[in-house]
Structure formats: C-alpha cells, structure tokens
C-alpha cells in the first residue's frame, strides 16, 4: 500500500506587491493550493527562470485571465495530489515525477498544473534538468514543428542562439534533419552555437543578413525564429527564401517595424506569424505535450539532445537568479532549486 504524502497547510512562495527590479521579490508563507478538476498538485523540486517572469515582475506582462498571478512557468517535482480526472485524460499516480508547463506560481514549494501540461522526467534526468524543459521545448516545438515536421534540409535561422530557446531550437532543428543558423553576441557564444550544430553569426561584428545570403548562396532560409521583433523585421524578410516563414515569439528589439516591406511579403509569398505560449488554451498545450513525448522525449532519454544549464540558485536567491538573466551573459537555462530530489 502506497503511503500518501503529507501536504502541509502552508508553503514558501515568491511574491511581489508592486512592479520593479529584482529587489521587489520576497519569500512569503501562503496557503498550499488544492487541485481542481484536471489539475495536479506538484511538490516542486526545481523551477525554471524565464524572460516572461522578468517582464511580469516589471509590470509589463500581466498574466492572462484565470492564470496564477505569481511567477514561475515551469517546474519539476513530485505529484502529491490530484483533482477529479478529465474525461479524456488519466491522472498520474501519486509519487510520479513530472515536469510541467504551469499557468503561473512555479516559484514555490507546491504548484498546480493542468494534467495535460505534465510530462514524465526523461529517463536519467534529475529535477534541475527536467525543470529546464517545459517552457523552451513547448515553445520551440509548437513554433517550428507543428502542425507537421518540416522536410529534411530545412534551413532555420535562430536569433538569440545561446538563450534557453536558442540552444533548444538549434538541437531540435539538427535532430530532425534541418540546417541551423544562429545569431549570438560574442565569439564565445558563437562557438557554443557551433558546438550544438549551428552555423553562427556574431551580430555585434557582422550583418546577419549579409552573412545569411553568403552562407546560403543568396537562397535565404526557410524559417526564422525571432525574439527581437521590430529592429530585425525588414532584415528578417530579406533573409527568407520564397515562401519562407518568419515566426516572432518576443519583442526584445521593439514592437514596431519602421517602413515594413509589405511588397516583399507579397511578391515572395512570405508568411509572418507570431506566437505567445502562455495565453493558449489547455487543449492546445496538451497537444504540444503529446507531440513532445512522442518525438522528443526519446531523444532526451538517449542523450541525443540535452538542456544546457547555465546556473542554479536556491529559491531564497530568486532576485540573484533574475538579475543574472537580466544581465544577458548566460548561455542556456537558469534554474531555481526548491527542494531535494
């Protein structure tokens, strides 16, 4: 007979009362939530730090309606309680170790997650490695590999090649037979991109448009995964091959593009699209999770791809963790350690 875990009435969680810098973050004692229908309660062992957390803390990215207003969009830990099951999904066993894309609240000792957004730890993974997966892998998979896997040889340009998103995208593009190109801001970061399998461009020293043209013999790339936005918009369009696709997933370089070249979009039959993961509905996120478990989790289990961990911080040093991300010197993921595996 399995002993059910004892769930305390309260937990430590990261909270903030007003927008500001990392110093507004505080550890507070709040009630442990109770899972509702289709939800699981996870005892959090590790939680990922992501740029949307920083933007929300700054007051620039309010959570969508119904989402947990506290920070933390991905966790790894142990299932300790389940709500009533949904009709089309079984609930995991108590004690199962899962990583999950949450709807907020991951910077805490316990966190709720919809069951469809939970995945088992890949074989051989620990909590820190598992917590590095959901946000980046859901994002990259949904934007580059859904609704269908691209044909082998597809050329993909990835901006921010050493970010968590970038290191994930490079590896997945290569794993599924594509050709990866990546921009990064230093020789060291470019070297890391190349180690992962991309042809790297130092955007501080070279014009990425000119380099892409030279690298592809003026053909351009088929897809661009962009987190810069307005500042790169026209150069991105000029980097695309006919019928290419520009996918904008963040706006670090501004939300507006001056003198956008709409004629180029028409004459070269380009597709410009955008994506924001957090507001998407639970059914969509569950479909992404199923695709990852089928196609990507086996690659993680055998070591063909891996998350890159830049640094870990204890929960009490959450302000330091966010400051490290804001500094922009990291390569890969920053993770909060919450409890022992």
N, C-alpha and C positions, 0 to 999 in steps of 0.2 A: 504493500500500500504506500503510495507516494504522500509524503508529508507536505501539506500546503504551506507555502511560505507565510511568515508573519509580516503583515503590512502595517507599518506604524501610522498613526493618525496625521503626522506632520512630516515635512521634509525640508531640506535646504534647496533653495532655488535662486537663480539670478534674477533680480528685479531692478527696475529703474523707474523713478517717479516723473522725470522730465527729460526731454531730449538734451543731448550734449555729447561731450567727449567720453572716452572710456572710464573716466573717474566717476561718472554718474551710476555705474553698475554697483550693485550691492548684493550680498548674500542675505536672504531673509528666510524665516521659517513660515511656511504656508501649508495649507491642508493638502494631503495626498488626494489626487482626483480619483473618482470612481468611473470605471469604463462603462460606456453606454453600449447600445446595440451596435455590433460590428466593430467594436473597439477592443484593444488590449491595453493592459497597464504593464509597462516595462520598467523594471528596476535598472536604471541607467548605469552603465559602467564607463562609457565614453561618449562624447558628443562632438560633432564637427563644428568648426567655426567657419562661417561663410560670409561673403561680402553682403548679402541681403541683411544679415544680422547687424552689421555696422550701419547700413543705411537706415534700418529701422530705428536703431538707437539714436541716430542723428535726427530723427523725426521726419525723414524724407520718404519712408516706405511703410505706410500704415498697413497692418495685416488686413487681409480680406475679411468680409463679414463672416462671422461664425468661427474664425480661427482663434487659437490661443494667442493672446497679446504678448506673451513673454517670448524671449529669444530662444533660438535653437531649432533647426530644421532637420537634423539627422542625429540619430542615436544608435548605439549598440548596447544590448543588455539582455536581461532575462525576463521572460514573460512570467508575471506573478499573479495576474488576474485577467479574466475575460468577461466581456459583456455578453448579452444574448447574441447568438450567431445570426448572420445574414442568411437568406435562403440559398444563395449561390456560392457560399464560401465556408469552409470548415475553419474552426478556431484552432490555433496552435495549442499544443499541450502545455500545461503549466510546467515551468522549468526550461522550456525551449529557449535557445539563444538566437536572437534575431537582431538584424539591423533594420532600421525603419526610416522612411521619409515621414517626418511628423508634420503636423499643422501648427507648429509652434510649441514652446515650452520644453525644449530638449535640454536646456542648461539647468538641469535639476536632477535630484536623486531618483525621481519617478516621473514618467511621462506617458501620456496617452498617444496611441497611434491607430489609425484605421487598419483593420486586419489586411486589407488588400495592398497596403503600402509596406508590409513587413516581408522580409526575406530572411532565410536562414544564413548564418555566417558561412561563407565558403569554407570548405574543408581546409584545416590547417591555420585558419585565421584566429587572431586574438581580438579583443574588444577594440583596441585602437585602430587596427587595420579595418575591421568591419565598420566602424563609425565613419571611416573616410570614404565609404562607398555611395550611400544613397543619393545625396544632393547632386554630386557630379555625374554619376552614372545614369541617373534618371534623366538629367538634363541632356547629356550627350546622346544617349540612346534615342530619346524622343525627337531630337532635332536632326540627327544625321542618319538614323537607321529605321525610322518609322515613316510611313506605313510599310515600307519594303526595304530590304537590304539593297544598297547601291551595287551596281556591277563592279566586278574586279577592275582595277586600274583607275577608278575614280580619283581625280585629283582634288584634294581638300586643303584649303588654306585656313589655319587656325591662328587667330590673334590671341596674344597672351599665352604663349606656348608652355610656360612653366607654372601657370596657375593650376589649381586643382582641376578645373575644367580642361585646361590645355593639355596637361600631362595625361589625363584620361582620354581625351579625344585623339591625341597622337597614337596612343597604343591601340585603341579600338579601330581606328582607320587602318592601321597597318595589319592588325589581326584579321580583318575582313577583306584584305587584298587591295586596299586603296593606297594611294601615294600621298603622303602627308607633307605639307609645308607649314612652317610656323614662324611667327614673329616673336622676338624677345629683345630685352633691353640691355644686354651685356654679353660679352664674349663667353662668360661662364654659363649664362643661361642658354645661349645658343648651343653650347657644347652639350648641355643636358638634353635639349630638344633632339639633337642629332643622336645621342646615345639611345633615346627612346625610338628613333626611327624616322625622324622628320628631317627635311632639308630646311635649315634655319636661316633666318634673315634678321640681322641686328637693325631694328628700326631706328636706333639712335644714330647710326652711321650710314644707312642705305635707305633709299626709297623702295619700299616693298613692292610697289607697282612695277618699277623698272626691273627689279630682281625676278619677280614672277614672270614677266614677259621673257626675260633671258632664260630662265630655268625651263620654261615650257615651250620655247621656240615660238613665242608670240601666240600660242594657242589659248593660254589662260587656264584657270582652274574651273572645275565643275561646281564646287560648293565652297562657300566661305562661312565659317563660324566666327561671328564677330561680337565682341563685347565692348567695342569702342563707340560705335554709333556715328553721330554726325560728322565728327572730324575725319573719319575714314570713308564716308559714304561714296563719294564720286570715285575715289581711287579703287574702292572695292568693286564698283560697277565695271571699271576699266580692266580689272584683273580677272573678270569672269569670261569663260568661253561662251559661245552662243548657247542659249537655253540653260545657262548656269543659274545657280540659286544662292542668294545672299540671305543668311539667317542671322538676325540681330537678337542677341539674348541679354545685352546690357548696354548701358549708355554712359560709360565712363568718359567718353570724349564729347558728350553733349547730346541733347535730344533733337537738335535741328541741324539740317544739312543746308548749307548755302548753295544756291544755284544748282539744285539737284538735276542731273542729266536724265530727264524723263525720256527723251528721244532715244537714248541708248537702251533703255529698258525695253522700249517698243521694238526697235529695229533688230535687236539681238535676242528678243523673246526671253528676257531675263525674268526671274521670279525673285521678288523681295518680300520676305516674310519676317515676322517677329514672334517671340515666344517668351512667356513668363510662367514658370512652373507652378509657383505657389497658388495662384487662384484657380488652377484647373481642377475639375471635379474629381471625386474619389474614384469613379469608374475609369476615367482616363488614366489616372495614376496607377490603378490596379493593372490595367493593360500594359503599361510600361513595365511594371514589376514582373509580370509574366514573361514578357519578352526578354528581360534581363536574366531571369532564372533559366530560361531555355537556352539562350545563345551565349551569355557572358559568364554566368556563374561557373560553368565547366572550365572556361579559360582561366579564371581566377584560381580555381581549385588545383589546377595542374601547373600554376606558376607562369603561364604564357603571358599574362599581363598582371599588373600589380598597382595598388595605390602607392603614391610617393608621400611619405610623412616628413614634413619639414621640422616640426617641433610639437611637443606635447606640454601642456600646462595643467596643474591641478585646478579644480573648479574655483578655488579661492583666488587664483591669479587670472581670472577671466579678463580683467582690464588689461593685463600684460599681453594676453593672447590676442585681443582685438587690436592693441597697439602694434603688435608685430605684423598683423595683416595690413593695417593702415600704412605701415612703413613701406610696403611693397617690395621688400627684399626677399621674400620667401619663395621657395620653389616647391610646389606640392601642397599638401594639406596641413592645417593647424588643428590640433585636437585637444579637447579638454578631457582630462582623466577625472572621473567622478567616483568610481568605486573599483575595488579589485575584481579581476575576472573570476 
